[in-house]
Every structure is written in C-alpha cells, then in structure tokens.
Amino acid sequence: MQKKRRNGRVSANTSVEELGGLRARWQSVFQRSAPTHLTRHLLFGIIAYRLQADRFGDLDHATLQVLDRTVAKEAGPAMSARLASFDQKRTELSPGTVLVREWDRQSHRVMVMTDGFAWSGQTYDSLSKVAFAITGTRWNGPRFFGLRDKEDRPAMETRP
C-alpha cells in the first residue's frame, strides 16, 4: 500500500512484511536475530553500512582507535583535544582532490595541488584566497568549501 506524503512523494507504508524482510536480511548479514527495539529506519541504515563496509572496507585503524578510546573512559578535555586533532588530520587534502562549490549559480571546481590550489587557470596558496577570488569577500576557505563547520575555530592550514 502506498501513501502520499506532504511533499508530494509517494512512499510505501511500513508494513509487517517490510519489517519482516529487514529482520530476515539482518539475520543473513549478521548471522543473528535483529534487536527487537530497532526501528525500520535504524535496521535499514545499519544493514546498509555493513554491506558497504564489507564491499569497500570498514573504518581505518586510526578511526577505530579513537572510537575505542572514547568508549574506554577517556573523556573531558583530553578526549575533545584528541578528537579535534584527529579531525584536523582527516581534512588534509591529497593532491588531485577536486573540491566543488556552487556560488552565484555557478559551479566552481578547485583542484588540490602539491603547491596549492588550482582554480580558473591560476594557482593559489590557500583555500581562503580561492574563496576570495570566487566571491570577492573574505572567507575561511575550508569552511567555504564545506571542510569545516561554522563552530570550528582553528583555521586549517595547507600542507607545506
């Protein structure tokens, strides 16, 4: 049975058969019964993650270590500092990476180079300078390209 949502999209109602199918899929993926308290949405998401991790690889060793320490009682300022440091390392960009940002109804593609960032036939030594060239106003470059949240204070530096 299908139901029309407010946004006009059509979606299937959560049915007993659909939930039963997800629980059967969980059993085949994890070789055990699905926890009874999980909703359809969570069952689907966890199964999808597991299938993706099996196909393309799971979390890397460094990420697993950070998660293990989080669970193993390391908390407070020490853990916050470790997570911030880990986050900084995760956003270092490898040469060849292409960043895409839409601005003023135009798509802008910036390629990470070993010596800076290439955009529109020029090389810039920081993402902030690229953002300024695109917009004409001062921006935190990593934030402009979606590499940092608004709440993040430290600016990401490019690799020398």
N, C-alpha and C positions, 0 to 999 in steps of 0.2 A: 504494500500500500504506500502511495506517495502523498506527501503533504507539501503545500506551497508555503514557503517562508515569507516574512515581511519584505525581504529584499528581492522577491520575485523568483529566487532559485527554487528548484524542486529538490527535495531530499527524501530519502527513504526513512520511514519511521523506524525507531529502534524496536525491533521485534524480537520475540523469544528465539526465533530461528537464527536471526543475525547474531545475537549474543551467543547462542549455542555454537555457531560456526566459529566465532572468535575464540571461544573457550577450547574448541577442538583444535584450532590452529595453534593455540598456546601449548596445548598438550604435545603436539607434534614437534614444535620448535624447542621447548624447554624440557621435554620428557617428564613432566609432572603437571598436576592439575593447576589451573589458574586460581589465584587467590580470589575468594568469593567477594571481597569488598571492593575490587577494582571495577570501575565503570567501563562502559564500552569504549569511551574515548581513550582512557589510560591503557586498556588492553591493546587497542589498535596501535597506539604510539609505542608501547614497549616492544610489541612484536615487530613493528616496522624498524625500530632501532636495532634490534637483534639481527634481523635479516640483513640490514645494511652493514652492520659491523662484521657479520660473517662474510659478506661479499667483498667489502672494501677495506676491512681492517678495523680493529677496535681502537680505543684510546691509546695514545702512546704512553711509554713508561713514565715520563715526567708528569703527565697529567694524572695518571693513576697514583703516583706517589703523593701529589698534592691532595688528592681526594682521600687517600688513606690517612694522611696526617690530620686532615680536617676531622675525620671520624675518631682518630686516636687521641683525643683530648687536647690537642694543641689549639688554643683559641685566643681570643682577645687580640691585642695589638700585634703580637708576633705573627699570628696567622694572617691578619689583614696585610701586614707588610709583605709576607711571603706571597700571598695571592696577588698583590699589586705588582710585585717583581715578576711573578710568573706571567701576569697579563702583559707587562711590558715586553717580555721576551717573545710572546706569542704574536705580537703585532709587528715584529721586524719583518720587513718585506724583502723577498728574494728578487734578484734581478730577473726581469722577464715577466713579473707580475703586472697585470693590467688592472688599473682602478678605473671604474666608470662612475661618473656623477652627472646627473641631469641638472642643468642650471639654465634658467630663462628659456625653457622649452627646447634646449639643445643638449645632446648627449656629448659629454667630454670624456675622452679616453686618455689616461695618463699611464705611461709605461715606466716601471721601476728599472733604473739603470744602475750599473755599479758605481757610477759617479754622480747620481742624482735622479731626476725625474724628467722624462721627455713628454712634452705636450706641444702640439701645434708647431712642430718643427724646431723647437728650442729646448735646451736642457736647463733645468732649474736645480739649485742645490737643496731646496726644501719643498715639502708639500704646501707649506704656508705661502710660499712665493707663487706656486702654481695656482692656488686658490685665489690669490690676489690678482693674478693675471686674468683669470676667468671672470671674477666678479667685480674687480675694481675697488674692493673693500678688504680690510684686514680680517683674516680668518685664522683660526687654529687649523692648519692643514689636515692633520689626522682626523679632527672632528668633522671638517667639511666633507671628507671622503668616507665618513662613517666608520673610522677606525677607533674612535673614542666616543664615549658618551658625554653628554653635557656636564655631568657631575665630576668627571675626571679632571683633575687639576694639572698634574705634571704633563708637560708637552713631550711628545715622542720625538726623539732625535733620530736623524737618519744615520745609518752606519757610515763611518769614515771610509 
